[in-house]
Amino acid sequence: MNTTGVKPADWTAFFDAFSRRHLGWRARLTILDPKLGAQVEAVELPLQGVVADERGRGITIQLGEHAGDMEHAIHNPRRVWIELGEDGSEAAVEIESADGTKSILEFRGAVLPETVDGLAGPRP
């Protein structure tokens, strides 16, 4: 696995494109809190999107079958990393907030988008 950082100035565009590439993919969301430890927030929920505030004040991860099912807000994000698999697929994204909390969004099976184009079918 290879991890690469995303610059704050690129967060909005990165997450817009990331959300389009992974719309509907089954994801797991784990929160690593420095005080409380690891907590799984969601398992096998489809990704609706990840939205970054243009001013860099927050990032929201949206999961579920329908818009608004589950939202996880990350306040005062400090760093964003993308984890790439050996084949270049996006396996996970990690967002660290100013207080040291990390939100890790992982996909069930990381694959290259071009290998699944059209397989999911149209969305309602």
C-alpha positions in Angstrom: 0.0 0.0 0.0 1.1 3.5 -0.8 -0.2 6.6 1.1 -0.2 10.0 -0.4 -1.3 13.4 1.1 -3.8 15.7 -0.5 -3.1 19.5 -0.1 -5.8 21.5 1.7 -6.2 23.7 -1.4 -7.2 20.6 -3.4 -9.7 19.1 -0.9 -12.9 20.4 -2.5 -12.0 19.2 -6.1 -10.4 16.0 -4.8 -13.5 15.0 -2.8 -15.9 16.0 -5.6 -14.0 13.6 -8.0 -13.5 11.0 -5.3 -17.3 10.9 -4.6 -18.1 10.5 -8.3 -15.7 7.6 -8.7 -16.9 5.8 -5.6 -20.7 6.6 -5.6 -22.6 3.7 -4.2 -19.5 1.7 -3.2 -19.8 -0.2 0.1 -17.7 1.4 2.8 -16.7 1.1 6.4 -16.1 4.2 8.5 -13.8 3.9 11.6 -13.1 6.8 14.0 -9.8 6.7 15.9 -10.2 9.1 18.8 -7.1 9.8 20.9 -9.2 9.6 24.1 -11.8 6.9 23.2 -9.8 4.7 20.9 -11.2 3.0 17.7 -14.9 3.0 17.1 -16.7 1.6 14.0 -19.4 4.1 12.9 -20.6 2.3 9.7 -20.1 -1.1 8.0 -21.1 -2.0 4.4 -23.0 1.3 3.8 -23.0 2.7 0.3 -21.0 5.9 -0.1 -23.2 8.9 -1.0 -20.3 11.3 -1.1 -17.6 13.2 0.8 -17.9 17.0 0.8 -15.2 19.5 1.8 -16.1 23.0 2.9 -14.4 25.4 0.4 -12.8 27.3 3.4 -11.3 24.1 4.8 -13.4 24.3 8.0 -15.0 20.9 7.7 -15.5 17.7 5.7 -18.6 15.6 5.8 -18.8 11.9 4.9 -22.3 10.8 3.7 -23.2 7.1 3.8 -26.4 5.1 3.4 -29.0 4.0 0.9 -30.6 7.4 0.7 -29.2 11.0 1.0 -29.1 12.0 4.7 -29.1 8.4 6.1 -25.8 8.9 7.9 -23.5 11.9 8.0 -20.2 12.1 9.8 -18.8 15.6 10.2 -15.1 16.3 10.7 -14.5 19.7 12.2 -11.2 21.6 11.6 -9.6 19.0 9.3 -5.8 19.2 9.3 -4.7 16.5 6.9 -6.1 14.2 4.3 -4.4 11.0 3.0 -5.4 8.6 0.3 -4.2 5.0 0.5 -3.6 3.3 -2.8 -3.4 -0.4 -3.4 -0.6 -2.1 -5.2 -2.6 -1.8 -8.4 -3.2 1.9 -7.9 -6.8 1.5 -6.7 -8.1 3.9 -4.0 -8.4 1.6 -0.9 -9.1 4.2 1.8 -9.1 7.8 2.7 -8.0 9.1 6.1 -8.9 12.5 7.5 -7.3 13.9 10.6 -8.8 16.7 12.5 -7.0 19.3 14.6 -7.7 17.4 17.8 -6.0 14.3 16.5 -9.1 12.3 15.7 -8.8 10.3 12.5 -11.7 9.3 10.3 -10.9 6.3 8.1 -13.2 5.5 5.1 -12.4 2.1 3.6 -14.0 0.2 0.7 -14.9 -3.4 1.0 -12.8 -4.3 -2.1 -10.7 -1.7 -3.7 -10.8 -2.0 -7.4 -10.0 0.3 -10.3 -13.0 2.3 -11.4 -12.6 1.3 -15.1 -13.0 -2.4 -14.1 -16.5 -1.8 -12.7 -18.0 0.8 -15.1 -21.6 0.0 -15.8 -21.8 -3.0 -13.4 -23.6 -1.1 -10.6 -26.5 -0.2 -13.0 -28.4 3.1 -12.9 -29.3 4.7 -9.6 -32.9 5.4 -8.8 
